[in-house]
Amino acid sequence: MKMDDCKKCKFHYKSQLDGILCEYSGAFDYRVMAQDKKGISIVVMCPLDMPLPNKEEIGNLMTMAGIS
């Protein structure tokens, strides 16, 4: 996610020198910032940019964890 979009996000709490404080999980998480090839600041591993698991993947994870 681009830094400008992150600042507009309802989960954005505070920008720091090299990262972001994010409240997506319900607690404060530290998200790392980097620059892409064009020099644009981006947030690495933003949970809003990550794909959600499908039902089959959730079922497999629950089976492996022994949750029924």
N, CA, C and O atoms as a CHARMM CRD file, in Angstrom:
* protein
*
  272
    1    1 MET  N      0.84800  -1.16400   0.00000 PROA 1      0.00000
    2    1 MET  CA     0.00000   0.00000   0.00000 PROA 1      0.00000
    3    1 MET  C      0.89600   1.23000   0.00000 PROA 1      0.00000
    4    1 MET  O      1.91600   1.26200   0.68900 PROA 1      0.00000
    5    2 LYS  N      0.52100   2.22400  -0.75900 PROA 2      0.00000
    6    2 LYS  CA     1.28200   3.47000  -0.78600 PROA 2      0.00000
    7    2 LYS  C      1.08700   4.20400   0.53600 PROA 2      0.00000
    8    2 LYS  O      0.03600   4.10700   1.17000 PROA 2      0.00000
    9    3 MET  N      2.11300   4.93300   0.93400 PROA 3      0.00000
   10    3 MET  CA     2.09000   5.65500   2.19600 PROA 3      0.00000
   11    3 MET  C      0.92100   6.63100   2.26900 PROA 3      0.00000
   12    3 MET  O      0.28800   6.75200   3.31700 PROA 3      0.00000
   13    4 ASP  N      0.62900   7.32100   1.18800 PROA 4      0.00000
   14    4 ASP  CA    -0.48300   8.27600   1.17200 PROA 4      0.00000
   15    4 ASP  C     -1.81200   7.57700   1.44800 PROA 4      0.00000
   16    4 ASP  O     -2.65900   8.10500   2.16800 PROA 4      0.00000
   17    5 ASP  N     -1.99200   6.37800   0.87000 PROA 5      0.00000
   18    5 ASP  CA    -3.21400   5.61100   1.11000 PROA 5      0.00000
   19    5 ASP  C     -3.27000   5.11600   2.55100 PROA 5      0.00000
   20    5 ASP  O     -4.34200   5.07200   3.15500 PROA 5      0.00000
   21    6 CYS  N     -2.12700   4.74900   3.09600 PROA 6      0.00000
   22    6 CYS  CA    -2.05800   4.27800   4.47600 PROA 6      0.00000
   23    6 CYS  C     -2.49800   5.38200   5.43600 PROA 6      0.00000
   24    6 CYS  O     -3.24100   5.12100   6.38300 PROA 6      0.00000
   25    7 LYS  N     -2.05200   6.59200   5.20000 PROA 7      0.00000
   26    7 LYS  CA    -2.40600   7.70800   6.07700 PROA 7      0.00000
   27    7 LYS  C     -3.91400   7.97300   6.07900 PROA 7      0.00000
   28    7 LYS  O     -4.44700   8.49400   7.05800 PROA 7      0.00000
   29    8 LYS  N     -4.59800   7.62300   5.00200 PROA 8      0.00000
   30    8 LYS  CA    -6.04300   7.81700   4.89500 PROA 8      0.00000
   31    8 LYS  C     -6.83100   6.65300   5.51300 PROA 8      0.00000
   32    8 LYS  O     -8.03400   6.77300   5.74400 PROA 8      0.00000
   33    9 CYS  N     -6.16300   5.54300   5.77500 PROA 9      0.00000
   34    9 CYS  CA    -6.80400   4.32900   6.28000 PROA 9      0.00000
   35    9 CYS  C     -7.29600   4.53300   7.70800 PROA 9      0.00000
   36    9 CYS  O     -6.64500   5.21200   8.50200 PROA 9      0.00000
   37   10 LYS  N     -8.45300   3.94300   8.03600 PROA 10     0.00000
   38   10 LYS  CA    -9.00100   4.09000   9.38400 PROA 10     0.00000
   39   10 LYS  C     -8.17100   3.37600  10.44100 PROA 10     0.00000
   40   10 LYS  O     -8.33200   3.65700  11.62900 PROA 10     0.00000
   41   11 PHE  N     -7.28400   2.45600  10.04800 PROA 11     0.00000
   42   11 PHE  CA    -6.43600   1.72900  10.98100 PROA 11     0.00000
   43   11 PHE  C     -5.08600   2.39700  11.20800 PROA 11     0.00000
   44   11 PHE  O     -4.33500   1.99200  12.09600 PROA 11     0.00000
   45   12 HSD  N     -4.77200   3.41400  10.41400 PROA 12     0.00000
   46   12 HSD  CA    -3.51000   4.13800  10.57100 PROA 12     0.00000
   47   12 HSD  C     -3.53800   4.89000  11.89300 PROA 12     0.00000
   48   12 HSD  O     -4.47800   5.63300  12.17600 PROA 12     0.00000
   49   13 TYR  N     -2.49800   4.69200  12.70000 PROA 13     0.00000
   50   13 TYR  CA    -2.44700   5.39900  13.98100 PROA 13     0.00000
   51   13 TYR  C     -1.40000   6.50900  13.95200 PROA 13     0.00000
   52   13 TYR  O     -1.68500   7.65800  14.29100 PROA 13     0.00000
   53   14 LYS  N     -0.18500   6.14700  13.54100 PROA 14     0.00000
   54   14 LYS  CA     0.90000   7.12400  13.57600 PROA 14     0.00000
   55   14 LYS  C      2.02300   6.71700  12.63500 PROA 14     0.00000
   56   14 LYS  O      2.34900   5.53500  12.52100 PROA 14     0.00000
   57   15 SER  N      2.60900   7.69100  11.96600 PROA 15     0.00000
   58   15 SER  CA     3.78100   7.46500  11.12400 PROA 15     0.00000
   59   15 SER  C      5.03100   7.73400  11.95000 PROA 15     0.00000
   60   15 SER  O      5.07800   8.67700  12.74000 PROA 15     0.00000
   61   16 GLN  N      6.04700   6.88900  11.75600 PROA 16     0.00000
   62   16 GLN  CA     7.33300   7.09500  12.39900 PROA 16     0.00000
   63   16 GLN  C      8.39200   7.18300  11.30800 PROA 16     0.00000
   64   16 GLN  O      8.06400   7.13500  10.12200 PROA 16     0.00000
   65   17 LEU  N      9.64100   7.31000  11.69100 PROA 17     0.00000
   66   17 LEU  CA    10.70700   7.48800  10.70700 PROA 17     0.00000
   67   17 LEU  C     10.76600   6.37000   9.67400 PROA 17     0.00000
   68   17 LEU  O     10.85700   6.63700   8.47600 PROA 17     0.00000
   69   18 ASP  N     10.71400   5.12400  10.12500 PROA 18     0.00000
   70   18 ASP  CA    10.87600   4.00400   9.19900 PROA 18     0.00000
   71   18 ASP  C      9.70700   3.02500   9.24800 PROA 18     0.00000
   72   18 ASP  O      9.82500   1.89600   8.77200 PROA 18     0.00000
   73   19 GLY  N      8.59100   3.44400   9.81700 PROA 19     0.00000
   74   19 GLY  CA     7.46100   2.53400   9.90100 PROA 19     0.00000
   75   19 GLY  C      6.16500   3.21700  10.28900 PROA 19     0.00000
   76   19 GLY  O      6.09100   4.43700  10.43800 PROA 19     0.00000
   77   20 ILE  N      5.15800   2.39500  10.44500 PROA 20     0.00000
   78   20 ILE  CA     3.79900   2.84600  10.72900 PROA 20     0.00000
   79   20 ILE  C      3.28300   2.08700  11.95000 PROA 20     0.00000
   80   20 ILE  O      3.56700   0.90000  12.11200 PROA 20     0.00000
   81   21 LEU  N      2.53900   2.76100  12.79300 PROA 21     0.00000
   82   21 LEU  CA     1.78400   2.07900  13.83100 PROA 21     0.00000
   83   21 LEU  C      0.37000   1.89000  13.28600 PROA 21     0.00000
   84   21 LEU  O     -0.28500   2.84700  12.87500 PROA 21     0.00000
   85   22 CYS  N     -0.08100   0.64800  13.29200 PROA 22     0.00000
   86   22 CYS  CA    -1.34000   0.25800  12.67100 PROA 22     0.00000
   87   22 CYS  C     -2.20700  -0.43700  13.71900 PROA 22     0.00000
   88   22 CYS  O     -1.69400  -1.19700  14.54000 PROA 22     0.00000
   89   23 GLU  N     -3.51800  -0.18100  13.69600 PROA 23     0.00000
   90   23 GLU  CA    -4.44000  -0.79000  14.65000 PROA 23     0.00000
   91   23 GLU  C     -5.33400  -1.84900  14.00800 PROA 23     0.00000
   92   23 GLU  O     -6.38900  -2.16800  14.55800 PROA 23     0.00000
   93   24 TYR  N     -4.94500  -2.39700  12.87000 PROA 24     0.00000
   94   24 TYR  CA    -5.77700  -3.35900  12.14500 PROA 24     0.00000
   95   24 TYR  C     -6.14800  -4.56400  13.00600 PROA 24     0.00000
   96   24 TYR  O     -7.28900  -5.02300  12.95800 PROA 24     0.00000
   97   25 SER  N     -5.21700  -5.07600  13.78400 PROA 25     0.00000
   98   25 SER  CA    -5.45100  -6.29600  14.56100 PROA 25     0.00000
   99   25 SER  C     -6.16600  -6.02900  15.88400 PROA 25     0.00000
  100   25 SER  O     -6.48100  -6.96700  16.61600 PROA 25     0.00000
  101   26 GLY  N     -6.42200  -4.77000  16.19400 PROA 26     0.00000
  102   26 GLY  CA    -7.03000  -4.42800  17.47500 PROA 26     0.00000
  103   26 GLY  C     -5.99200  -4.01200  18.50400 PROA 26     0.00000
  104   26 GLY  O     -6.33200  -3.54800  19.59200 PROA 26     0.00000
  105   27 ALA  N     -4.73500  -4.18100  18.15600 PROA 27     0.00000
  106   27 ALA  CA    -3.61800  -3.73700  18.99000 PROA 27     0.00000
  107   27 ALA  C     -2.68000  -2.93600  18.08700 PROA 27     0.00000
  108   27 ALA  O     -2.88700  -2.88200  16.87500 PROA 27     0.00000
  109   28 PHE  N     -1.68000  -2.33300  18.65100 PROA 28     0.00000
  110   28 PHE  CA    -0.72900  -1.59000  17.83000 PROA 28     0.00000
  111   28 PHE  C      0.27600  -2.54800  17.21000 PROA 28     0.00000
  112   28 PHE  O      0.98300  -3.26300  17.92000 PROA 28     0.00000
  113   29 ASP  N      0.33400  -2.55900  15.89900 PROA 29     0.00000
  114   29 ASP  CA     1.30900  -3.35300  15.16100 PROA 29     0.00000
  115   29 ASP  C      2.23200  -2.40200  14.41600 PROA 29     0.00000
  116   29 ASP  O      1.81300  -1.34100  13.95400 PROA 29     0.00000
  117   30 TYR  N      3.48000  -2.79400  14.30800 PROA 30     0.00000
  118   30 TYR  CA     4.46500  -1.99400  13.58700 PROA 30     0.00000
  119   30 TYR  C      4.57200  -2.50800  12.16300 PROA 30     0.00000
  120   30 TYR  O      4.86900  -3.68400  11.95200 PROA 30     0.00000
  121   31 ARG  N      4.33600  -1.65700  11.19300 PROA 31     0.00000
  122   31 ARG  CA     4.45500  -2.00900   9.77800 PROA 31     0.00000
  123   31 ARG  C      5.67800  -1.30600   9.20600 PROA 31     0.00000
  124   31 ARG  O      5.87100  -0.10900   9.41900 PROA 31     0.00000
  125   32 VAL  N      6.48800  -2.04300   8.48900 PROA 32     0.00000
  126   32 VAL  CA     7.72200  -1.52300   7.90400 PROA 32     0.00000
  127   32 VAL  C      7.41500  -0.75800   6.62700 PROA 32     0.00000
  128   32 VAL  O      6.54900  -1.15000   5.84500 PROA 32     0.00000
  129   33 MET  N      8.13200   0.33300   6.42700 PROA 33     0.00000
  130   33 MET  CA     8.02200   1.10100   5.18700 PROA 33     0.00000
  131   33 MET  C      9.26800   0.84100   4.34100 PROA 33     0.00000
  132   33 MET  O     10.35200   0.57700   4.86100 PROA 33     0.00000
  133   34 ALA  N      9.08400   0.92200   3.03500 PROA 34     0.00000
  134   34 ALA  CA    10.19200   0.78600   2.08400 PROA 34     0.00000
  135   34 ALA  C      9.89300   1.70600   0.90900 PROA 34     0.00000
  136   34 ALA  O      8.87400   2.39700   0.89300 PROA 34     0.00000
  137   35 GLN  N     10.77600   1.71000  -0.06200 PROA 35     0.00000
  138   35 GLN  CA    10.54700   2.48200  -1.28300 PROA 35     0.00000
  139   35 GLN  C     10.56500   1.54700  -2.46900 PROA 35     0.00000
  140   35 GLN  O     11.39500   0.64100  -2.54700 PROA 35     0.00000
  141   36 ASP  N      9.63400   1.77200  -3.40500 PROA 36     0.00000
  142   36 ASP  CA     9.62900   0.96300  -4.62000 PROA 36     0.00000
  143   36 ASP  C     10.67700   1.50000  -5.58500 PROA 36     0.00000
  144   36 ASP  O     11.41400   2.42600  -5.24600 PROA 36     0.00000
  145   37 LYS  N     10.74900   0.93000  -6.77900 PROA 37     0.00000
  146   37 LYS  CA    11.77300   1.31700  -7.76100 PROA 37     0.00000
  147   37 LYS  C     11.65100   2.77000  -8.19800 PROA 37     0.00000
  148   37 LYS  O     12.62600   3.37000  -8.65200 PROA 37     0.00000
  149   38 LYS  N     10.45500   3.33600  -8.06200 PROA 38     0.00000
  150   38 LYS  CA    10.22300   4.73300  -8.45200 PROA 38     0.00000
  151   38 LYS  C     10.46900   5.69900  -7.29300 PROA 38     0.00000
  152   38 LYS  O     10.33100   6.91000  -7.46300 PROA 38     0.00000
  153   39 GLY  N     10.83200   5.17800  -6.11900 PROA 39     0.00000
  154   39 GLY  CA    11.09600   6.01900  -4.96300 PROA 39     0.00000
  155   39 GLY  C      9.86000   6.36400  -4.15800 PROA 39     0.00000
  156   39 GLY  O      9.91400   7.23100  -3.28500 PROA 39     0.00000
  157   40 ILE  N      8.74300   5.70000  -4.43500 PROA 40     0.00000
  158   40 ILE  CA     7.50400   5.95200  -3.71600 PROA 40     0.00000
  159   40 ILE  C      7.50800   5.13800  -2.42600 PROA 40     0.00000
  160   40 ILE  O      7.80900   3.94400  -2.44800 PROA 40     0.00000
  161   41 SER  N      7.17600   5.77400  -1.30300 PROA 41     0.00000
  162   41 SER  CA     7.12500   5.07600  -0.01500 PROA 41     0.00000
  163   41 SER  C      5.92100   4.15000   0.01600 PROA 41     0.00000
  164   41 SER  O      4.80600   4.54300  -0.32700 PROA 41     0.00000
  165   42 ILE  N      6.16600   2.90400   0.43600 PROA 42     0.00000
  166   42 ILE  CA     5.09900   1.91600   0.52700 PROA 42     0.00000
  167   42 ILE  C      5.16000   1.22500   1.88900 PROA 42     0.00000
  168   42 ILE  O      6.21200   1.17700   2.52800 PROA 42     0.00000
  169   43 VAL  N      4.02000   0.69400   2.32100 PROA 43     0.00000
  170   43 VAL  CA     3.94700  -0.07100   3.55900 PROA 43     0.00000
  171   43 VAL  C      4.07600  -1.54200   3.18400 PROA 43     0.00000
  172   43 VAL  O      3.29600  -2.05200   2.38000 PROA 43     0.00000
  173   44 VAL  N      5.04900  -2.21600   3.76000 PROA 44     0.00000
  174   44 VAL  CA     5.31300  -3.62100   3.46000 PROA 44     0.00000
  175   44 VAL  C      4.36000  -4.49400   4.27200 PROA 44     0.00000
  176   44 VAL  O      4.17500  -4.26400   5.46800 PROA 44     0.00000
  177   45 MET  N      3.75300  -5.49300   3.63000 PROA 45     0.00000
  178   45 MET  CA     2.87700  -6.46800   4.28000 PROA 45     0.00000
  179   45 MET  C      1.65700  -5.84000   4.95700 PROA 45     0.00000
  180   45 MET  O      1.28100  -6.24400   6.05700 PROA 45     0.00000
  181   46 CYS  N      1.05000  -4.87300   4.31400 PROA 46     0.00000
  182   46 CYS  CA    -0.19200  -4.30300   4.83900 PROA 46     0.00000
  183   46 CYS  C     -1.26400  -5.38900   4.80400 PROA 46     0.00000
  184   46 CYS  O     -1.44500  -6.02700   3.76700 PROA 46     0.00000
  185   47 PRO  N     -1.98000  -5.62000   5.90800 PROA 47     0.00000
  186   47 PRO  CA    -2.98700  -6.67600   5.92300 PROA 47     0.00000
  187   47 PRO  C     -4.13700  -6.42600   4.94300 PROA 47     0.00000
  188   47 PRO  O     -4.79400  -7.37400   4.51400 PROA 47     0.00000
  189   48 LEU  N     -4.38500  -5.18200   4.58900 PROA 48     0.00000
  190   48 LEU  CA    -5.44700  -4.88600   3.63300 PROA 48     0.00000
  191   48 LEU  C     -5.05900  -5.24900   2.20100 PROA 48     0.00000
  192   48 LEU  O     -5.92600  -5.40600   1.34200 PROA 48     0.00000
  193   49 ASP  N     -3.76400  -5.38400   1.94500 PROA 49     0.00000
  194   49 ASP  CA    -3.28600  -5.76300   0.61100 PROA 49     0.00000
  195   49 ASP  C     -3.08500  -7.26900   0.47400 PROA 49     0.00000
  196   49 ASP  O     -2.83700  -7.76100  -0.62600 PROA 49     0.00000
  197   50 MET  N     -3.19100  -8.00200   1.57800 PROA 50     0.00000
  198   50 MET  CA    -2.92700  -9.43300   1.54900 PROA 50     0.00000
  199   50 MET  C     -4.21700 -10.19200   1.23800 PROA 50     0.00000
  200   50 MET  O     -5.28400  -9.83800   1.74100 PROA 50     0.00000
  201   51 PRO  N     -4.12100 -11.22500   0.41700 PROA 51     0.00000
  202   51 PRO  CA    -5.32800 -11.99400   0.05200 PROA 51     0.00000
  203   51 PRO  C     -5.86600 -12.77900   1.23600 PROA 51     0.00000
  204   51 PRO  O     -5.10500 -13.27800   2.06600 PROA 51     0.00000
  205   52 LEU  N     -7.18600 -12.88300   1.30400 PROA 52     0.00000
  206   52 LEU  CA    -7.82500 -13.68900   2.34300 PROA 52     0.00000
  207   52 LEU  C     -7.79700 -15.15000   1.93800 PROA 52     0.00000
  208   52 LEU  O     -7.92100 -15.45400   0.75200 PROA 52     0.00000
  209   53 PRO  N     -7.63800 -16.07300   2.89100 PROA 53     0.00000
  210   53 PRO  CA    -7.62900 -17.49800   2.54900 PROA 53     0.00000
  211   53 PRO  C     -9.03800 -17.94700   2.13200 PROA 53     0.00000
  212   53 PRO  O    -10.03800 -17.42500   2.62600 PROA 53     0.00000
  213   54 ASN  N     -9.09900 -18.91600   1.22200 PROA 54     0.00000
  214   54 ASN  CA   -10.39800 -19.43900   0.81900 PROA 54     0.00000
  215   54 ASN  C    -10.84800 -20.51300   1.80700 PROA 54     0.00000
  216   54 ASN  O    -10.09200 -20.88900   2.70300 PROA 54     0.00000
  217   55 LYS  N    -12.07900 -21.00700   1.64800 PROA 55     0.00000
  218   55 LYS  CA   -12.65200 -21.96200   2.60200 PROA 55     0.00000
  219   55 LYS  C    -11.82800 -23.24500   2.70100 PROA 55     0.00000
  220   55 LYS  O    -11.69400 -23.81600   3.78400 PROA 55     0.00000
  221   56 GLU  N    -11.27600 -23.69900   1.57400 PROA 56     0.00000
  222   56 GLU  CA   -10.47200 -24.92900   1.59000 PROA 56     0.00000
  223   56 GLU  C     -9.21000 -24.73400   2.42200 PROA 56     0.00000
  224   56 GLU  O     -8.84500 -25.60700   3.21000 PROA 56     0.00000
  225   57 GLU  N     -8.54000 -23.59400   2.25300 PROA 57     0.00000
  226   57 GLU  CA    -7.32600 -23.31900   3.02200 PROA 57     0.00000
  227   57 GLU  C     -7.64000 -23.21600   4.51000 PROA 57     0.00000
  228   57 GLU  O     -6.86900 -23.69700   5.34100 PROA 57     0.00000
  229   58 ILE  N     -8.76600 -22.59300   4.85400 PROA 58     0.00000
  230   58 ILE  CA    -9.16000 -22.48000   6.26000 PROA 58     0.00000
  231   58 ILE  C     -9.42300 -23.86900   6.83500 PROA 58     0.00000
  232   58 ILE  O     -9.00600 -24.17100   7.95300 PROA 58     0.00000
  233   59 GLY  N    -10.12200 -24.72000   6.06300 PROA 59     0.00000
  234   59 GLY  CA   -10.38400 -26.08800   6.50400 PROA 59     0.00000
  235   59 GLY  C     -9.10700 -26.86900   6.72800 PROA 59     0.00000
  236   59 GLY  O     -8.99000 -27.60300   7.71000 PROA 59     0.00000
  237   60 ASN  N     -8.14100 -26.71700   5.82400 PROA 60     0.00000
  238   60 ASN  CA    -6.85200 -27.40500   5.96600 PROA 60     0.00000
  239   60 ASN  C     -6.10900 -26.93200   7.20800 PROA 60     0.00000
  240   60 ASN  O     -5.53000 -27.74400   7.92900 PROA 60     0.00000
  241   61 LEU  N     -6.11900 -25.62900   7.46400 PROA 61     0.00000
  242   61 LEU  CA    -5.44100 -25.09000   8.64600 PROA 61     0.00000
  243   61 LEU  C     -6.10500 -25.59000   9.92400 PROA 61     0.00000
  244   61 LEU  O     -5.42200 -25.92300  10.89300 PROA 61     0.00000
  245   62 MET  N     -7.43700 -25.64500   9.92700 PROA 62     0.00000
  246   62 MET  CA    -8.15000 -26.11100  11.11500 PROA 62     0.00000
  247   62 MET  C     -7.86200 -27.60000  11.36200 PROA 62     0.00000
  248   62 MET  O     -7.72300 -28.02700  12.50800 PROA 62     0.00000
  249   63 THR  N     -7.77200 -28.39000  10.27500 PROA 63     0.00000
  250   63 THR  CA    -7.46100 -29.82200  10.40500 PROA 63     0.00000
  251   63 THR  C     -6.06600 -30.00500  10.98400 PROA 63     0.00000
  252   63 THR  O     -5.86200 -30.81600  11.88800 PROA 63     0.00000
  253   64 MET  N     -5.10100 -29.24400  10.45700 PROA 64     0.00000
  254   64 MET  CA    -3.73000 -29.34700  10.94700 PROA 64     0.00000
  255   64 MET  C     -3.63600 -28.93200  12.41500 PROA 64     0.00000
  256   64 MET  O     -2.82500 -29.48300  13.15900 PROA 64     0.00000
  257   65 ALA  N     -4.44600 -27.97800  12.83500 PROA 65     0.00000
  258   65 ALA  CA    -4.40600 -27.49300  14.20900 PROA 65     0.00000
  259   65 ALA  C     -5.24300 -28.36000  15.14600 PROA 65     0.00000
  260   65 ALA  O     -5.19800 -28.17900  16.36300 PROA 65     0.00000
  261   66 GLY  N     -6.00600 -29.29900  14.58600 PROA 66     0.00000
  262   66 GLY  CA    -6.84100 -30.17700  15.39000 PROA 66     0.00000
  263   66 GLY  C     -8.10700 -29.50700  15.89300 PROA 66     0.00000
  264   66 GLY  O     -8.67400 -29.90300  16.91100 PROA 66     0.00000
  265   67 ILE  N     -8.54900 -28.46800  15.15300 PROA 67     0.00000
  266   67 ILE  CA    -9.77800 -27.74500  15.52400 PROA 67     0.00000
  267   67 ILE  C    -10.91200 -28.28500  14.68200 PROA 67     0.00000
  268   67 ILE  O    -10.78800 -28.40400  13.46300 PROA 67     0.00000
  269   68 SER  N    -12.02800 -28.61400  15.33600 PROA 68     0.00000
  270   68 SER  CA   -13.16500 -29.11300  14.55300 PROA 68     0.00000
  271   68 SER  C    -14.35400 -28.19900  14.67100 PROA 68     0.00000
  272   68 SER  O    -15.39900 -28.46500  14.07600 PROA 68     0.00000
